[in-house]
Amino acid sequence: MSLKQQLQQLNNHLDKYRRKLLGAEQRGDQDVVAQFKGEINKTLKQISDLKVQQGKQQSAKGDTIKALAFNRPLSKGEQADLGKLKKSVRGLVVVHPMTSLGREMGVKEVTGFAPEAF
């Protein structure tokens, strides 16, 4: 299971625990309230650990992409026909500034990274 799937699953569990906690608080069942508060804290810790791990993976991926020998911003025409560009340039990696990888790398516009000039 990927980190993204694990994170989604933990967020779903967290939502479920919060709903059950709200119901237990309305009933006044203190034992169940304490149990769900513990479950919520444990789940929040797991979520934060996964986010740290995900950040490390993004950072490592960004470093490998930055290590490619050549990079340049892509024109609107190239962006429009990205399939053709990827077929003509071997090993091309396109990074968009609105993705998590683009934000991690500090890219300001759509940029292509490749091992050789294109």
Backbone as CSV, one residue per row, in Angstrom:
resi,resn,N_x,N_y,N_z,CA_x,CA_y,CA_z,C_x,C_y,C_z
1,MET,0.847,-1.177,0.000,0.000,0.000,0.000,0.894,1.242,0.000
2,SER,0.563,2.189,-0.847,1.381,3.387,-0.971,1.134,4.328,0.211
3,LEU,2.041,5.271,0.359,1.900,6.243,1.449,0.613,7.051,1.311
4,LYS,0.273,7.390,0.090,-0.934,8.177,-0.147,-2.178,7.396,0.288
5,GLN,-2.223,6.118,-0.027,-3.355,5.284,0.363,-3.409,5.110,1.878
6,GLN,-2.252,4.900,2.502,-2.207,4.762,3.959,-2.683,6.045,4.629
7,LEU,-2.259,7.170,4.109,-2.658,8.457,4.660,-4.164,8.653,4.532
8,GLN,-4.713,8.301,3.394,-6.159,8.415,3.185,-6.915,7.493,4.141
9,GLN,-6.418,6.289,4.323,-7.060,5.334,5.226,-7.030,5.843,6.673
10,LEU,-5.906,6.397,7.088,-5.814,6.935,8.445,-6.730,8.139,8.635
11,ASN,-6.852,8.991,7.615,-7.767,10.126,7.707,-9.215,9.656,7.803
12,ASN,-9.551,8.585,7.091,-10.895,8.021,7.197,-11.156,7.488,8.605
13,HIS,-10.161,6.791,9.182,-10.296,6.297,10.553,-10.468,7.461,11.528
14,LEU,-9.712,8.518,11.308,-9.781,9.681,12.186,-11.182,10.299,12.148
15,ASP,-11.744,10.419,10.959,-13.108,10.947,10.845,-14.111,10.059,11.578
16,LYS,-13.942,8.745,11.422,-14.837,7.799,12.089,-14.721,7.919,13.606
17,TYR,-13.497,8.010,14.118,-13.302,8.140,15.567,-13.893,9.440,16.097
18,ARG,-13.758,10.517,15.331,-14.302,11.805,15.773,-15.829,11.776,15.823
19,ARG,-16.450,11.118,14.835,-17.917,11.000,14.862,-18.369,10.175,16.056
20,LYS,-17.674,9.067,16.318,-18.035,8.218,17.453,-17.786,8.936,18.773
21,LEU,-16.731,9.741,18.842,-16.447,10.518,20.045,-17.569,11.511,20.318
22,LEU,-18.034,12.163,19.275,-19.129,13.121,19.428,-20.384,12.436,19.961
23,GLY,-20.698,11.254,19.445,-21.854,10.495,19.925,-21.698,10.080,21.372
24,ALA,-20.490,9.647,21.756,-20.246,9.227,23.135,-20.333,10.410,24.092
25,GLU,-19.864,11.585,23.648,-19.958,12.774,24.491,-21.414,13.186,24.695
26,GLN,-22.238,13.041,23.667,-23.650,13.381,23.788,-24.369,12.420,24.736
27,ARG,-23.956,11.142,24.738,-24.544,10.164,25.647,-24.015,10.313,27.068
28,GLY,-22.839,10.918,27.186,-22.215,11.070,28.496,-21.453,9.833,28.946
29,ASP,-21.021,9.007,28.013,-20.287,7.768,28.311,-18.797,8.078,28.405
30,GLN,-18.300,8.316,29.604,-16.920,8.775,29.806,-15.871,7.731,29.451
31,ASP,-16.184,6.441,29.661,-15.209,5.394,29.310,-14.957,5.366,27.800
32,VAL,-16.027,5.446,27.029,-15.900,5.424,25.572,-15.247,6.713,25.076
33,VAL,-15.552,7.854,25.716,-14.934,9.130,25.350,-13.419,9.040,25.516
34,ALA,-12.984,8.494,26.642,-11.542,8.362,26.898,-10.890,7.432,25.871
35,GLN,-11.594,6.342,25.527,-11.059,5.393,24.554,-10.867,6.070,23.193
36,PHE,-11.884,6.809,22.726,-11.780,7.430,21.411,-10.798,8.586,21.396
37,LYS,-10.640,9.288,22.502,-9.611,10.333,22.546,-8.231,9.723,22.390
38,GLY,-8.018,8.575,23.014,-6.742,7.867,22.851,-6.532,7.408,21.417
39,GLU,-7.591,6.875,20.795,-7.497,6.439,19.399,-7.205,7.615,18.472
40,ILE,-7.850,8.754,18.732,-7.628,9.943,17.903,-6.186,10.412,18.023
41,ASN,-5.650,10.451,19.241,-4.252,10.876,19.433,-3.284,9.929,18.739
42,LYS,-3.550,8.623,18.836,-2.681,7.636,18.192,-2.723,7.789,16.668
43,THR,-3.916,7.996,16.124,-4.074,8.153,14.677,-3.413,9.441,14.189
44,LEU,-3.544,10.526,14.952,-2.896,11.783,14.578,-1.377,11.632,14.534
45,LYS,-0.820,10.871,15.468,0.628,10.633,15.472,1.047,9.837,14.242
46,GLN,0.262,8.820,13.889,0.573,8.028,12.697,0.495,8.893,11.435
47,ILE,-0.500,9.765,11.369,-0.647,10.654,10.208,0.557,11.582,10.093
48,SER,0.981,12.155,11.217,2.130,13.070,11.156,3.401,12.327,10.757
49,ASP,3.574,11.089,11.230,4.736,10.297,10.836,4.732,10.018,9.329
50,LEU,3.556,9.680,8.798,3.464,9.414,7.358,3.731,10.669,6.540
51,LYS,3.273,11.823,7.024,3.517,13.071,6.299,4.999,13.407,6.271
52,VAL,5.701,13.133,7.354,7.151,13.358,7.389,7.834,12.436,6.372
53,GLN,7.412,11.177,6.365,7.987,10.207,5.435,7.699,10.613,3.993
54,GLN,6.494,11.101,3.737,6.115,11.549,2.402,6.953,12.758,1.979
55,GLY,7.209,13.667,2.911,8.043,14.831,2.621,9.468,14.436,2.274
56,LYS,9.990,13.441,2.966,11.342,12.958,2.667,11.407,12.359,1.265
57,GLN,10.362,11.604,0.892,10.335,11.025,-0.449,10.262,12.115,-1.516
58,GLN,9.440,13.132,-1.286,9.337,14.235,-2.244,10.671,14.950,-2.387
59,SER,11.333,15.165,-1.267,12.616,15.850,-1.290,13.650,15.048,-2.077
60,ALA,13.682,13.742,-1.849,14.625,12.887,-2.567,14.324,12.875,-4.059
61,LYS,13.034,12.825,-4.402,12.653,12.836,-5.816,13.044,14.167,-6.462
62,GLY,12.840,15.272,-5.745,13.226,16.586,-6.256,14.718,16.696,-6.470
63,ASP,15.488,16.121,-5.560,16.946,16.156,-5.702,17.413,15.378,-6.938
64,THR,16.792,14.226,-7.202,17.198,13.447,-8.373,16.827,14.179,-9.662
65,ILE,15.678,14.871,-9.650,15.278,15.615,-10.848,16.185,16.822,-11.053
66,LYS,16.524,17.517,-9.971,17.416,18.675,-10.087,18.811,18.270,-10.568
67,ALA,19.191,17.021,-10.315,20.511,16.544,-10.710,20.617,16.300,-12.209
68,LEU,19.479,16.295,-12.924,19.545,16.120,-14.374,20.290,17.301,-14.992
69,ALA,21.010,17.027,-16.054,21.964,17.984,-16.613,21.333,19.241,-17.210
70,PHE,20.113,19.153,-17.723,19.553,20.284,-18.458,18.126,20.554,-18.007
71,ASN,17.784,21.840,-17.904,16.403,22.211,-17.613,16.089,23.559,-18.240
72,ARG,14.820,23.741,-18.609,14.367,25.021,-19.129,12.847,25.078,-19.032
73,PRO,12.309,26.305,-18.951,10.839,26.450,-18.946,10.263,26.028,-20.293
74,LEU,9.075,25.454,-20.262,8.428,25.011,-21.491,7.491,26.097,-22.006
75,SER,7.511,26.296,-23.324,6.619,27.288,-23.932,5.185,26.752,-23.928
76,LYS,4.234,27.648,-24.194,2.822,27.246,-24.224,2.564,26.216,-25.325
77,GLY,3.243,26.360,-26.434,3.097,25.399,-27.524,3.588,24.013,-27.133
78,GLU,4.723,23.982,-26.466,5.259,22.695,-26.004,4.345,22.074,-24.959
79,GLN,3.777,22.915,-24.091,2.864,22.396,-23.071,1.596,21.840,-23.707
80,ALA,1.154,22.453,-24.785,-0.066,22.015,-25.460,0.117,20.637,-26.096
81,ASP,1.312,20.363,-26.605,1.576,19.073,-27.247,2.672,18.344,-26.476
82,LEU,2.398,18.084,-25.207,3.390,17.488,-24.314,3.734,16.050,-24.704
83,GLY,2.767,15.333,-25.252,3.019,13.956,-25.672,4.086,13.887,-26.742
84,LYS,3.990,14.772,-27.721,4.978,14.819,-28.808,6.357,15.170,-28.247
85,LEU,6.397,16.137,-27.329,7.669,16.551,-26.739,8.309,15.406,-25.954
86,LYS,7.510,14.693,-25.175,8.054,13.583,-24.379,8.578,12.453,-25.259
87,LYS,7.932,12.258,-26.405,8.407,11.221,-27.331,9.726,11.620,-27.985
88,SER,9.903,12.912,-28.229,11.109,13.355,-28.914,12.301,13.523,-27.972
89,VAL,12.056,13.743,-26.686,13.147,13.939,-25.727,13.160,12.764,-24.761
90,ARG,14.213,11.983,-24.828,14.312,10.812,-23.969,14.651,11.230,-22.531
91,GLY,13.876,10.721,-21.581,14.140,10.990,-20.170,13.618,12.324,-19.676
92,LEU,12.707,12.937,-20.404,12.162,14.237,-20.019,11.234,14.084,-18.811
93,VAL,11.423,14.969,-17.825,10.543,15.041,-16.665,9.986,16.454,-16.617
94,VAL,8.648,16.566,-16.613,7.986,17.868,-16.597,7.481,18.119,-15.177
95,VAL,7.827,19.291,-14.633,7.415,19.657,-13.277,6.551,20.907,-13.351
96,HIS,5.357,20.800,-12.809,4.417,21.921,-12.783,4.526,22.616,-11.422
97,PRO,4.474,23.932,-11.370,4.670,24.645,-10.095,3.548,24.436,-9.079
98,MET,2.374,23.979,-9.505,1.258,23.802,-8.577,1.224,22.420,-7.928
99,THR,2.087,21.510,-8.360,2.139,20.192,-7.740,3.001,20.253,-6.486
100,SER,2.890,19.239,-5.653,3.692,19.224,-4.424,5.182,19.172,-4.757
101,LEU,5.538,18.440,-5.802,6.938,18.368,-6.218,7.422,19.729,-6.702
102,GLY,6.591,20.416,-7.472,6.952,21.750,-7.964,7.125,22.749,-6.838
103,ARG,6.250,22.693,-5.845,6.385,23.587,-4.686,7.639,23.247,-3.891
104,GLU,7.934,21.959,-3.768,9.128,21.516,-3.046,10.397,22.011,-3.734
105,MET,10.392,21.973,-5.064,11.573,22.372,-5.833,11.654,23.883,-6.027
106,GLY,10.574,24.604,-5.797,10.571,26.050,-5.969,10.451,26.487,-7.418
107,VAL,9.813,25.673,-8.237,9.640,25.983,-9.659,8.563,27.060,-9.795
108,LYS,8.825,28.077,-10.617,7.873,29.176,-10.806,7.016,29.008,-12.054
109,GLU,7.493,28.229,-13.036,6.716,27.964,-14.240,6.965,26.530,-14.676
110,VAL,6.121,26.028,-15.576,6.250,24.647,-16.035,7.634,24.455,-16.639
111,THR,8.372,23.507,-16.085,9.773,23.328,-16.456,10.028,21.888,-16.856
112,GLY,10.848,21.705,-17.876,11.257,20.393,-18.304,12.689,20.120,-17.868
113,PHE,12.905,18.933,-17.318,14.243,18.505,-16.894,14.609,17.286,-17.724
114,ALA,15.821,17.280,-18.269,16.254,16.162,-19.106,17.770,15.965,-18.956
115,PRO,18.239,14.761,-19.258,19.682,14.511,-19.170,20.484,15.219,-20.251
116,GLU,19.828,15.644,-21.339,20.540,16.329,-22.429,19.685,17.495,-22.918
117,ALA,20.284,18.424,-23.613,19.575,19.626,-24.094,18.454,19.247,-25.058
118,PHE,17.367,19.993,-24.989,16.236,19.790,-25.902,15.706,21.112,-26.373
